Amino acid sequence: MLFIMNPEKGIEESRAYGALKEMFQGGRPLIFVCTPEEGRVRMLLQDMAGRLLSNRPPVWSWSLTSGLQPPDGGSAEMLSPAAVLDFIAAHQAPGIFHLKDFHQFMCDDAGVRRKLRDLYELCLDSGKFIVMTSPLRLIPEELNRQVALVELHAPGLEELTDFIRMEADRISLQGFAVDTSDPVLFAMARALQGLTLDESRHALRRALAVRGSLDADAIVSLIDEKKLIVNRTGLIQYIADSTQLEHVGGLEYLKAWLLERRKLFMERDSLSVEIVPKGLLIMGVSGCGKSLSVKAIASCFSLPLYRIEMSEVFSGRHGNPDAAFVEACRTVESVAPAVVWFDEIEMGLTGQTGESGTSLGRIFAFFLTWMQEKTRGLFVAATANRIDLLPAEMIRKGRFDEVFFIDLPTEEERIEVFQIHLQKRGIDPKELQLHRLKKITHGWTGAEIEQCVVSALTQVRLQDRTLRFEDLHHAAISVIPLSKTMREQVDHIRSWAYDRAVRASPRETKS
């Protein structure tokens, strides 16, 4: 699992193994691995000892509840955090010592911190390595120079493929039908990207329980499990939506741009990084189809859609907002290729952006860098109601490929939106004379058109009859559009975007 067999290149290292290998080759005696996957780290350390280090040092493990476990599987010795460090100091032979959840003792006990600093000098070039693991990134300031940090991200596609192959062999021995062909294994690994190995194992077992076999048909169950796991964090939401481009009324220019960029995105692995589409920023009047457009982008690119909830980042339920936002961005990178959606981005990344000491300032600075350096398989779709609230650094060329403005729909677009919502509900719009609604719906948003259709259908269902033009007209005359109730705000947004953003659809011609 730590080394992947490539038919063309032979044996390759997994990304996780390579990250730890550099620390051991550099002779770093104190290593802090930020990860919740203790079992995965133990396998990495055992492989490191057997393949990389010539003296093949044994791997010891310690936790507060289980004590110090010798490498031969003998009886554990219950030692306090300070006592286990004394044991390592007195140990005369090379060894790798895996200390679990040691961050708390480092932060709370000055004696432990002092012993670790002493061990840094003592273990240097001695063949002894101390590897501390924790799901939290907590290293005391006194140890910043001595402790090497490794952030172990979710397994890569190659590591997952190899893991699934091993699990498939084990499942096959139990008498279940398993498809171990490369295309199916790769598809399953793609479906599990972003999950830990333990989470992947549970997903495979759930799929096996549902399907009774592990094959191409089980991929749907794997995706369902992944959706549950990703949504559980609260920071990221997996959006399962089948909206197609044809389900979006109007927006001719935006659709043409997406269809052109789709070809480049599909060929991203063979193109230079500056040509690969990175993402777009969509602004516009509320209710005009920004969210619907993002969902259509995911379908157009044949990619899963993940939404980062900025309100959750700042809620405090996930700890420090800076760390929560970084973790969310790293997580969506691990599930690439995908579309990641930042909804109402101006609410999450504005404010005191110039003050680097604030959470907003640090998050904004990280986001700008991340947009430049993120993996090429991630397409960012950001939406904003008030793009004028965003600083210039956010919307300059290079951050996003394009900034689109979705205006109030034109007459023809309003009729198209009516048709889409009627057809979506199984009604043929041809006999309804929708062109007669052009004038009365002037200034409406797409959301208001949908509610007009819903209101009319509600009335005819109560009366148990078919829909007529009069029903739509009656529902329409009772609607007061947002462009009237919030005239000043809507006019401000439209005037700001007039020559600052690319229009998503042609301007309405005056007849």
Secondary structure, 3 states (H helix, E strand, C coil): CCEEEECCCEEEECHHHHHHHHHHHCCCCEEEEECCCHHHHHHHHHHHHHHCCCCCCCEEEEECCCEEECCCCCCCECCCHHHHHHHHHHCCCCEEEEEECCHHHHHHCHHHHHHHHHHHHHHCCCCEEEEEEECCCCCCHHHCCCCEEEECCCCCHHHHHHHHHHHHHHHHHCCCEECCCHHHHHHHHHHHCCCCHHHHHHHHHHHHHHHCEECHHHHHHHHHHHHHHHHHCCCEEEECCCCCHHHCCCCHHHHHHHHHHHHHHHCHHHCCCCCCCCEEEEEECCCCCHHHHHHHHHHHCCCCEEEECHHHHCCCCCCCHHHHHHHHHHHHHHCCCEEEEECCHHHHCCCCCCCCCCHHHHHHHHHHHHHHHCCCCEEEEEEECCHHHCCHHHHCECCECEEEEECCCCHHHHHHHHHHHHHHCCCCHHHHCHHHHCCCCCCCCHHHHHHHHHHHHHHHHHCCCCCCHHHHHHHHHCCCCHHHHCHHHHHHHHHHHCCCCEECCCCCCCC
